[in-house]
Amino acid sequence: MNYSRQREMILNILSASRSHPTAEEILERVRLQDDRVARGTVYRNLGLLVDSGEVIKITTPEGICRYDYIHTPHAHAVCEICGRVTDFAFKDSRFDKYLLGEIGFRVGCSALSVRGVCRDCIEKQLITCEKDG
């Protein structure tokens, strides 16, 4: 992939972020640096970065796509209520090497996402239940 100033801006934004921004949030941050960058340029470069394996695309239960720069091995916990994406350590390399090796599959790049309910949403549900009960 050839060098692109816009792609470098996107990678810098993602590598500095822990919020798993959407394409529109990335566009807003890119435009703070250069207000002439087109929406299509950001979307096209995100697609190239995902295809090349430099960036992970995470789709929330609502269908919102969020992006993450692959900087260290980790997995994602996706809340099914609010859509928040949280990083967590996942160090069981046997998952890739052995489990998938048993079916004759060689892993290139992997991303694990676990769906459930985050702490904040659980607490909100408990508060609502207490008020109702």
C-alpha angles and dihedrals in degrees: 000000000000122000117272125182090213092051090050090052090051093049091048091051092049095044090053094046130084094176098083094233125213121240089259092052089049090049090053091051093046090051090054085065098036119007092194095069110115124229090238091055091057094045092046092049092047088054091051092048092050092047091050092050095241092113132034121221113212119193115206123214088262090058094253113146117223126183134222131186112229102235103141133005109277144133135229133242109204118197111224091206108045100015094234114158117212127186120230134175116261110181104164099117089173086077090069102030103041111018094049092035088061090065093045096255120141112209118226102171128348137193123188121205122183120195125211140103124306124229094255093053092046090052091048090051091050092050091049091049091050091052092048095045 
